[in-house]
Amino acid sequence: MLDDVLFEGCKLDFTTFEKVRATGPVAFISCVLTEATFTDCDLSDAVFTDCTLRLTEFGAGRYRNTDFRENDLSQICGVANLAKVRIDPGQQSALAEALVNELDITIGDD
């Protein structure tokens, strides 16, 4: 369980978070989470701000009201598991790009 935890400026590359539950405020601020994995976690109401989320995987879990504003979401994995999260209007295309990559969709006339 995480209760009132701030990860600030942390390098958490390749970290696996498994069955972690946020019971109080949790924030990841300016963290690097390259190829990190979240599996069976409840990060409802957590905040990710100005983080590097390159190939970060969000597996099955709960992410209701998790705040992903101010992050590049174009390279995240597990987009379908992120129902009911918060993003900025400008992040819609980045999230769509992540989904296209995840589904291995080919775009073109050929």
C-alpha positions as CSV (number, residue, x, y, z in Angstrom):
1,M,0.0,0.0,0.0
2,L,1.1,3.5,-0.7
3,D,-0.3,6.3,1.5
4,D,0.8,9.9,1.1
5,V,3.8,9.1,-1.1
6,L,5.7,11.4,-3.4
7,F,8.1,10.1,-6.0
8,E,10.0,13.2,-7.2
9,G,12.8,13.1,-9.7
10,C,13.1,9.3,-9.3
11,K,14.7,7.0,-12.0
12,L,12.4,4.0,-11.9
13,D,13.4,2.4,-15.2
14,F,12.4,-1.3,-15.6
15,T,10.6,-1.2,-12.2
16,T,7.7,-3.6,-11.6
17,F,4.8,-2.4,-9.5
18,E,2.6,-5.4,-8.8
19,K,-0.6,-5.3,-6.7
20,V,0.2,-1.8,-5.4
21,R,-2.7,0.0,-3.9
22,A,-2.9,3.8,-3.3
23,T,-4.8,4.4,-0.1
24,G,-3.9,8.0,0.1
25,P,-2.3,10.7,-2.1
26,V,0.4,9.3,-4.5
27,A,2.3,11.4,-7.0
28,F,5.0,10.7,-9.5
29,I,6.6,14.1,-10.4
30,S,9.4,14.4,-13.0
31,C,10.1,10.7,-12.8
32,V,11.7,8.4,-15.5
33,L,9.6,5.2,-15.8
34,T,11.1,3.8,-19.0
35,E,9.8,0.3,-19.5
36,A,8.3,0.2,-16.0
37,T,5.3,-2.1,-15.5
38,F,2.1,-1.6,-13.4
39,T,0.2,-4.9,-12.9
40,D,-3.0,-5.4,-10.8
41,C,-2.5,-2.0,-9.2
42,D,-5.1,0.4,-7.9
43,L,-3.7,3.8,-8.6
44,S,-7.0,5.6,-8.5
45,D,-6.5,9.4,-8.0
46,A,-2.7,9.1,-8.4
47,V,-0.9,11.9,-10.3
48,F,1.8,11.6,-12.9
49,T,3.3,15.0,-13.9
50,D,6.2,15.7,-16.3
51,C,7.2,12.0,-16.3
52,T,9.0,10.0,-19.0
53,L,6.7,7.1,-19.8
54,R,8.5,5.5,-22.7
55,L,7.2,1.9,-23.1
56,T,5.7,2.1,-19.6
57,E,3.1,-0.6,-19.4
58,F,-0.2,-0.2,-17.5
59,G,-1.6,-3.7,-17.1
60,A,-5.0,-4.7,-15.7
61,G,-5.8,-2.7,-12.7
62,R,-7.7,0.4,-11.5
63,Y,-6.7,3.9,-12.7
64,R,-9.9,5.9,-12.2
65,N,-9.2,9.6,-12.0
66,T,-5.4,9.0,-12.4
67,D,-4.0,12.3,-13.6
68,F,-1.8,11.9,-16.7
69,R,-1.8,15.6,-17.7
70,E,1.5,17.1,-18.7
71,N,3.0,13.8,-19.9
72,D,3.8,12.4,-23.4
73,L,1.5,9.4,-23.7
74,S,2.5,8.4,-27.2
75,Q,4.7,5.5,-26.2
76,I,2.8,3.9,-23.3
77,C,1.5,0.3,-23.4
78,G,-1.8,-1.0,-22.0
79,V,-3.9,2.0,-23.3
80,A,-7.1,-0.1,-23.1
81,N,-6.6,-0.4,-19.3
82,L,-6.7,3.3,-18.7
83,A,-10.4,3.8,-18.6
84,K,-11.6,7.0,-16.8
85,V,-8.2,8.7,-16.4
86,R,-7.5,12.4,-16.8
87,I,-5.7,13.9,-19.7
88,D,-5.3,17.3,-21.4
89,P,-7.3,17.9,-24.6
90,G,-3.9,18.0,-26.5
91,Q,-3.1,14.5,-25.3
92,Q,-5.9,12.8,-27.3
93,S,-3.7,12.3,-30.4
94,A,-0.8,11.0,-28.4
95,L,-3.1,8.4,-26.7
96,A,-4.5,7.5,-30.1
97,E,-0.9,7.0,-31.4
98,A,-0.1,4.7,-28.5
99,L,-3.2,2.6,-29.3
100,V,-2.3,2.4,-33.0
101,N,1.2,1.2,-32.0
102,E,-0.1,-1.3,-29.5
103,L,-2.6,-2.8,-32.0
104,D,0.2,-2.9,-34.6
105,I,-2.0,-1.1,-37.1
106,T,-0.5,-0.2,-40.5
107,I,-1.6,3.1,-41.9
108,G,-1.3,3.7,-45.7
109,D,-2.5,2.9,-49.1
110,D,-0.4,-0.3,-49.7
